Amino acid sequence: MLRDGTATCDSICKLPKKYYMRRRPFMRMQEPTLYPQDEPALRKNGSYPSGHTILGWSSALLLSEINPDRADTILARGYMYGESRVIVGAHWQSDVDAGRLAASAAYARLHTSERFLKQMRLARLEYRCKAGLATPAEVKAYKKAKK
């Protein structure tokens, strides 16, 4: 579910990146990033919107839906993941903001898919069982679904 969900969300940035091909901060400022080994690939990939932010924010949205009791912590971490892209000089703040918006839109779209909704129900059930939070009826339903 996580792999399919994040792949769907990530696919939303391909066309805008190609269309805008925005230069990254380290290129404009002529300063190295924290990861100079990544710079050759980044130079060929547009900055807007931030794909890493889309991945981090969509993962946080997915995980917080599975474990809503920890949503504040999960979402905070997803938010920081995007901010780190500004800190390392790989993205402008507007790239990160657009990445979060794109991920949120793609995530809303996922909720129109019956396949996704079924996967999400099973993921929540699996989490509850493995965390020891499931009722006996949920454990039974989970075992039946795994067959």
Secondary structure, 3 states (H helix, E strand, C coil): CHHHHHHHHHHHHHHHHHHHCCCCHHHHHCCCCCCHHHHHHHHCCCCCCCHHHHHHHHHHHHHHHHCHHHHHHHHHHHHHHHHHHHHCCCCCHHHHHHHHHHHHHHHHHHCCCHHHHHHHHHHHHHHHHHCCCCCHHHHHHHHHHHC
